[in-house]
Amino acid sequence: MPEQAPWRFQKIIRPMVELPQGHHLLLGRVLTCREDEAIEDGFVEFADGRITGVGQRHDLGSRVGEGTETGGTILPGLFQNHGHLAWDGVHDLAQQSTQDSPEIAAFKCAGNMLVNLRAGITTFRDLGVNRSNLFAKQAVAQGIFPGPRLIVCGAAIVQTGGHTYWCCREASGADEMRRAVREQVRGGADFIKIMACHDRQEFTDEELHAVIDEAHRNGLPITAHATFDAAINRVLRFGIDVVEHGGSMTGETIQLLLDRKVPIVTTFAPVVQQSKPEVARKFNIPEWKIEERQKAIANPARYDGLRRAAAAGVTIAFGTDCGSPAVGHAVVAPEMEFMVKVGVKRDAYDAIRSATSVAATINRMQDRLGTLEAGKLADVIVVEGDPRADLAAIANVRMTFVDGRRMV
């Protein structure tokens, strides 16, 4: 395990945000996210931050009483596996990233953490905008500000002048790649992210080996922005742990994903949201891009590689790239709906699991989170309606609990 970030050694005399864990008994439809398990008239009980019971309502006998919440569908808290807390969906991300002061970036992180909680996101995997996510994690961990559990990379690492260099840690040469990794480790990163391509592949072989080796040497997983076959294939051969976005893929690359048990976090929401004029125009998306996105979502061949990967058994996890142009932090249902539409998920429940049990597994937290089971941490949400019948219901969040604390 890497050396702890300096703030971990600070003694907190009194947190600014103190919420009780208490005892809670929720009654309603229960989706445990253990395969297709559903309990139509069930309960979830938790106390002191852990789930103590899940089952049929009639098993409770006379214990239903004060403190009981009734109605809705009860699910595990959702994971956002690819997001950017310091971005707010404007079109010009470069301008936002370079002109936002650190103080404003911190306020945006804070505001977006609240939006995520209201959307049922209880764990947020931040893929980096400069180093603001490191401070957001500190704020939540030390009780300075309420938020979901944060899994952060610090600053993404990119070759000098590479893809989105204006919000990343630029580096050139193998030694500088290792230094860049060590800086994120020192800051308290939970994983490392690299930008492996844009229109072309990035990093020399020596740089790519160094950045992946240094992450693993420090005990951290490493993920790669990789959006076309050659780039995906290359990072897999060098030992990457997760692929972000994904894209066109040959059978050889899909087999590599299977052999090395590497998951893909798909992010369809930018294309979906930017294709909707009524949404896109609010974020100043130009008309030419709206038209381009409309053609993209109407072209099933664009997603054939991801569909074939999913059909072959590659693990596909939920992520929206929230904060990127036109993608608000409460956007959950459109991503899941499109996952089903293009065939990377079988049905609505399968899509929900991509943000719960599947997500917990790719983040190596399956022993603690992702399903509703006795003994697991009490990250629980309640939504109106049945999201299996209509995924739009996933947006109707009534309650969000993180570690047994009611946040919404």
N, C-alpha and C positions, 0 to 999 in steps of 0.2 A: 504493500500500500504506500502511495507517495506521502511525503511529508505534508502535514496539514497546512492549509492556508493560514497566514498570521492571525486573521480575525478569529480563528477557532480557539485561540489561546486567551481571548479576552473574556474576563469574567463579567457576566451580565447580572447586574444587581437587580434590575426590575425591567422586564420586557414592556414595551409600549402597547403591545397587543396581547392580551391574555384572555383566551376563551376556554371555558370549561369543557372537558371531555364528557363527563356525566354518563348517564344511562339512557339509551334510546331503544324504543321498540317500534318498528315500522311495519305496517300491515298493508298488503296489496298484492299485485302481480309481481312475482320475483323472477328476474332473468339472472341466473347465477353466472352465466357466461362459461359454464362448464359444458362444452359442446353445445347441444341445443336444449339444455335443461331449462325448463320453465315451471314455476309453481303458480298456478292461476289464483289461488287464495292462500297466500303464504305470509311469512313474516321474516324479518331480519332484525336481530337484536344485537346490540353492541354496548360495551361499557369499557371505560378506561382505555379507549383508543383501539380496542380489538373486537372483532366479531365474536360473539359468544354462542350464537345459534342462528340457524337458517332452516326453515321447514314449513310444514303445513300449518295453517292457522289453528286448526282444531287441536293440534298437539299442545297448544299453549294452555288449554283448559281455562281456568278462571283468572289467569295472570294478566289478561288484558284489562288495563285500567288507566290510571293517571300517567301522563307522560307518553301515551301511545299516539302515534301519528297514523292516520288511515287514508288510503286511496292512492291511486297512481301506480306507476311501474317503478320498481326498485331495481337498480343496477349497480355494478361496480362503478366507481369513479372513472371517468374517461382519461386516456392519455392523449395529449397532443404531441406527436412524435417528431414534428418538424415545424417549428415556428420561430418568430423573431419578436421578442417583447418590445424592443425599442423602435420598431417600425409600426406605422399606423395606416398602411394601405395606399399612400399617395403614389402617384405615377413615377415621379422622379426620385428614385431611391438614392441615387448618388448625391443629389443636392441635399436631401434630408440627412444622409449619413455624414456629410462633410460640414453642414451648417448647423446641425443641432449641437448645442453645447452639452457637455456631460451632465449638467444639471437638468436640462430639458429631457435628455435621454432617460435619466432616472425617473422623472415624472411620468414619461410615457410607459416605461416598464411597470410602474406602480399602477397606473390607470388600467393598463392592459391585463395585469394580473387579476384585477377585480372583474373585468369583462370575462376572463376565462373561467373564474369561479362561477359566475352567473350562468355560464354556458355548460356547466357540469364537468369542466376540465379540472381534475384534481392532481395530475402530474403533467408538467410541461417540460419538454425537451427543447432547449433553446440552442439553435444552430449558429448563433453569433451575429452581433453587430458591434464591432469593436469589442470592448471588454465590459459593457454595461451589465451583461447577464451575471457576471461574477458578483457584482454589487447587489443585484436583485436577489441572488441566492443568499447572500449574507443578511439582507434585510428581512427575508422570510425566516431564516434559521434563527435569528436573534430576536424575533418578535418585534421588529421595528415596523413591519408592514405586513398585512395579511396577503397570502397568496397560495397558489398550488405548490406541491412539491416541485422543486426545480432540479433538472438534470442539465448541466450547462457545459459548453465547450470553451468558454472564454472567447477569444478571437479566432475565427477560422484562419487557416494558414494557406497562403497562396504564393505562387512564384511572383517575383517582382513584376508589377504591371499586369498581373494575371486577372482572371475573371473576378469582378467586384473588388479589385484591389483597394478601392476607396473605403472599404469598411472591414478590411482584413489585416492580418499580420503578414506583411510582405517579407519574403526571404529568398536568398539566392545562394546556391551551393549547399552541399550536404551538411557542413558544420552549422550553417545558419539555420537550416531546417531543424536540426536538433536543438539549437538554442530556442527557436520559436516554440517548440513543443514544451521545453522546460519552463518557459515563461508562463505558459497556460497552466502547467502542473503547479507551479509556485502560487499562482493566483487562485487555485482551488478548483480547476476544471475536473469534471467527471468523465469526460471523453475528449477526443481530439477530432477536429473536422478539417478536411482539406478540400480545396476546389480543384478537382482533377481535370476539368475541361471547361471549355465554352464551345466555340465553334471548332476548336482544335484541342488536342490533348496538351496538358501542361505538366511541368516538372521533367527534369532529366531522370534517367533511370537511377542515377546515384542519389538524387534528391528524394525521389519517391521511396526508394529503399530506406533512406535515412529517417524520413519523417514517420514512416510506419514502424520501423524498428524501434525508434525512440519512444513512440507512444506505448508500444508493447513492453519495452524495457522498464517503463514506469508503471506498468500494470493497468494501463487504460486502453479501452477499445478505441478504434479509430474508424471514422466514417468518411465517405467520399461523395461529393457532388459529382455525379457521372450520368450523362444523359444520352449516350449513343454507344453502339456495340463495342467499338474499338477501345473506348475509354473504360467501359465497364469491365471488359475482358482483361484489360491491363491491370487495373487496380486489384482485381480478384487474384491474379497471378502473383502480385506483390504482397498479398496478405491482408487486404482490407477486411473489416468486420461487418460493415453495413454499407449498402448503396442507397444514396439519396436520389429521388426522382425516378431513375431508371429511364428506359426508352427502347429504341430498336435493339433487338438481340437475336443473334444466331442460335441455333441449337447447341453449338459448342459452348457458348457463353452461358446459356441456361443450365447446361450440365455442370459447368464450373460452379455456378451458384448452388446447385444441389449438392455437389460433392463437398463443397467447403461450408455448407450450411449457412450461407450468407443471405440475410433478408433484404428486401427492398422496402423503403418507405416511399410510397407513391404520393404525389402531390398534384392532384388534378384541379384543385380549387382555383388557382390563378387563371387557367384557361376557361373554366366554367364561369367564374364570376365576371371576367373581362368580356365574355361573350354576351352578357346581359346589358343592353344599353342603359336601362334604368339604374343599374348598379354602377357600371363602369364610368358613366359620365359624372357621378358624384365624386369620383376620385381623379377626375381630369384625364381619364384614359382617352387618347385621340381616336377619332372615328375610324381611321385606317386600321388601328389595332383591334377595335371591336369587330370589324368585318373579318380580319384575319383569324381571330379567335372563333368566330362563328363557323368559319370553314373548318377549323381544326376539330371542333367537337362533333362536326357532322361527318368526319372522315374516320371510319372505324379502323382503317389500315394504320393510322398513327399509333394506335394502342395495341397492335397485334402482338408485339414482342412481350409486353407486360401480360397480356391475356394468356399467351402460350406459356410464359414462365409460371403463372399462377396455376394453370391447368397441369403443369408438370410437377407441381408440389413445392415451388419456391414460396417461402413465407412472405406475405405481403402485409405491411402494417400501415395504419392510418396516419396521415399527416396532411396538413393543408397549406403549408408555407405561409401561415397567417402573418399579417404585417406587410407582405409583398403586395404589389399593386392590386387594389380592389378586393383584397381578401381581409375582411375584418376578423377580429379575434373570436367572435361568436359564431363564425361560419363552421358548422359541423355537418348538418344534414346534407348540403349540396355535395360535399366530398363523398360521403357514404353512398348517396344515391347514384353518383357517377361511377363509383367502384362497382356497383351492381350492374349498371347499364353497360359498361364496357366489358364486363365478364371477369374481373379480377376477384370478385366475391360472388358467391352463389346466390345469396339472398340478403335480406336486411339484417338478420341475426348474425350472419357471417361477417357482414360489414361492421356491426357493433363490436364483435369480438376482435376485429382488427385494431380497435381502440381500447380494448380491455385486456383479455387474456393473452392475445398475441403480442400486444404492445408490452405487457409486463415481461414476457419472455425475451423479447429482443433487447430490453433494458436490464436483463438479468435480475429482475425483481419478482419473478413468478412465485417465489416462496412466501412473499409478503403481500402482493397486490394482484389485481387483474381478475379475480373471481370472488364471488360471495361464498366464503367458507369459514367455518369456525376456526379461530386462531389467526386469521389474517388481519392486517391492519384495516381499520374501519374507514376506508375511503369509499363513500357510498353516495349515490345520487337518487333522486326521485323525480320522475317526469310525468306529465299528464298524458293519458292515452297509451297506446301500445305501439312502440316504434317498430315492432316486427311487421305490423300491418301498414304503417305509414311512417317512414323514417323522419318525416317532418316533426313528429312528436318528440324526437330527441332534443329539439330546441326548446320545448316547453318545460324548463327545469323549475321545479318547486323547491327543492332542497339540495344543498351540496354539503357533504361532510368530508373533512380531511382529518384523518387521524382521530375520528370520533368527535371532532369539533364542528359545530354547525356554522358554516361560512355564509350560506345563503338561506 
